[in-house]
């Protein structure tokens, strides 16, 4: 089999379409990262008070619009996760078709479970919206709201194990392909962080660690790397050649 050089690859008709896929994947990753940060840290972390159902209920009641905006943001994140899964499946198929399909499928499954977990936040919003001022001070109602929020948090953390497996597989594909090896290793590390947190939530009572908070560097670098490939074009977009060629990929790294 003849391995084409990066110069030959630049003449392939698929170059422009491949760059569009790279750009779509990078853009989706960036937007979902921003939306998830807004929803999680800008809204939920400010409204939800652990172990205080009354404060959580009152906070959500006082900022229903913001709480609903967080739900919508999370829903868009789930949709964009499917777009990203498709993008990586297309781009990394030349490396290992079965593994690329598995990696993409894991992200789709994660997105589906995450969207299902979002129903709990929707329930919490509905409970607060349908309550009067007096009813908001009701213990049973506050317990229901807190329970819905807790169910979302638990469901999300459990499904992060699937997301962790996705990142481990993605890192393996990147390592076999043209990505910088440190980037591939950091993506795997990010996946391990999510796996540890997910298993900790399942196996350890009152698990309070968030390893993934410190292992996300690979995810951030991956976005930058993809944008760089999309902008620099065919000489960096080694996916166009359809074969892993680390010599020509040196330009991209």
PETA-V649816 format. One record per residue. N is the residue number from 1. RES is the residue in one letter. PHI is phi in radians with two decimals (NA if undefined). Layout:
N/RES/PHI  N/RES/PHI
This chain:
1/X/NA  2/X/-1.55  3/X/-1.62  4/X/-1.35  5/X/-1.37  6/X/-1.14  7/X/-1.18  8/X/-1.10  9/X/-1.08  10/X/-1.15  11/X/-1.65  12/X/-1.24  13/X/-1.16  14/X/-1.41  15/X/-0.96  16/X/-1.13  17/X/-1.16  18/X/-1.14  19/X/-1.10  20/X/-1.13  21/X/-1.13  22/X/-1.05  23/X/-1.13  24/X/-1.11  25/X/-1.16  26/X/-1.11  27/X/-1.12  28/X/-1.11  29/X/-1.09  30/X/-1.15  31/X/-1.13  32/X/-1.17  33/X/-1.14  34/X/-1.19  35/X/-1.16  36/X/-1.13  37/X/-1.14  38/X/-1.05  39/X/-1.18  40/X/-1.35  41/X/-1.61  42/X/-1.45  43/X/-2.09  44/X/-1.05  45/X/-1.14  46/X/-1.57  47/X/-1.69  48/X/-1.60  49/X/-1.93  50/X/-0.97  51/X/1.12  52/X/-2.39  53/X/-1.13  54/X/-1.14  55/X/-1.13  56/X/-1.09  57/X/-1.09  58/X/-1.14  59/X/-1.15  60/X/-1.15  61/X/-1.08  62/X/-1.36  63/X/-2.42  64/X/-1.06  65/X/-1.05  66/X/-1.17  67/X/-1.10  68/X/-1.16  69/X/-1.09  70/X/-1.14  71/X/-1.10  72/X/-1.09  73/X/-1.06  74/X/-1.13  75/X/-1.14  76/X/-1.11  77/X/-1.03  78/X/-1.07  79/X/-1.15  80/X/-1.16  81/X/-1.06  82/X/-1.18  83/X/-1.09  84/X/-1.12  85/X/-1.04  86/X/-1.10  87/X/-1.06  88/X/-1.17  89/X/-1.09  90/X/-1.19  91/X/-1.25  92/X/-1.80  93/X/-1.03  94/X/-1.07  95/X/-1.30  96/X/-2.76  97/X/-1.05  98/X/-1.17  99/X/-1.17  100/X/-1.08  101/X/-1.15  102/X/-1.12  103/X/-1.08  104/X/-1.14  105/X/-1.11  106/X/-1.07  107/X/-1.22  108/X/-1.14  109/X/-1.08  110/X/-1.03  111/X/-1.06  112/X/-1.13  113/X/-1.16  114/X/-1.13  115/X/-1.08  116/X/-1.13  117/X/-1.12  118/X/-1.09  119/X/-1.01  120/X/-1.16  121/X/-1.19  122/X/-1.08  123/X/-1.07  124/X/-1.08  125/X/-1.12  126/X/-1.13  127/X/-1.09  128/X/-1.25  129/X/-1.11  130/X/-1.51  131/X/-1.83  132/X/-1.48  133/X/-1.03  134/X/-1.24  135/X/-1.12  136/X/-1.12  137/X/-1.59  138/X/-1.31  139/X/-1.02  140/X/-1.06  141/X/-1.13  142/X/-1.08  143/X/-1.16  144/X/-1.13  145/X/-1.09  146/X/-1.10  147/X/-1.14  148/X/-1.13  149/X/-1.12  150/X/-1.14  151/X/-1.13  152/X/-1.08  153/X/-1.07  154/X/-1.12  155/X/-1.06  156/X/-1.11  157/X/-1.13  158/X/-1.20  159/X/-1.26  160/X/-1.10  161/X/-1.11  162/X/-1.15  163/X/-1.11  164/X/-1.08  165/X/-1.09  166/X/-1.03  167/X/-1.18  168/X/-1.08  169/X/-1.14  170/X/-1.11  171/X/-1.08  172/X/-1.11  173/X/-1.12  174/X/-1.12  175/X/-1.14  176/X/-1.30  177/X/-1.80  178/X/-1.92  179/X/-1.31  180/X/-0.97  181/X/-1.12  182/X/-1.13  183/X/-1.05  184/X/-1.02  185/X/-1.14  186/X/-1.23  187/X/-1.15  188/X/-1.06  189/X/-1.07  190/X/-1.07  191/X/-1.11  192/X/-1.09  193/X/-1.05  194/X/-1.15  195/X/-1.11  196/X/-1.09  197/X/-1.11  198/X/-1.15  199/X/-1.15  200/X/-1.08  201/X/-1.15  202/X/-1.40  203/X/-1.68  204/X/-2.05  205/X/-1.17  206/X/1.00  207/X/-1.11  208/X/-2.07  209/X/-1.38  210/X/-2.36  211/X/-1.03  212/X/-1.11  213/X/-1.12  214/X/-1.86  215/X/-2.06  216/X/-1.50  217/X/-0.97  218/X/-1.05  219/X/-1.14  220/X/-1.16  221/X/-1.12  222/X/-1.04  223/X/-1.08  224/X/-1.08  225/X/-1.11  226/X/-1.15  227/X/-1.09  228/X/-1.11  229/X/-1.12  230/X/-1.09  231/X/-1.34  232/X/-1.29  233/X/1.52  234/X/-1.08  235/X/-1.20  236/X/-1.83  237/X/-1.42  238/X/-1.21  239/X/-1.06  240/X/-1.04  241/X/-1.24  242/X/1.38  243/X/-2.45  244/X/-1.33  245/X/-2.24  246/X/-1.17  247/X/-1.17  248/X/-1.26  249/X/-1.32  250/X/-1.03  251/X/-1.12  252/X/-1.26  253/X/-1.50
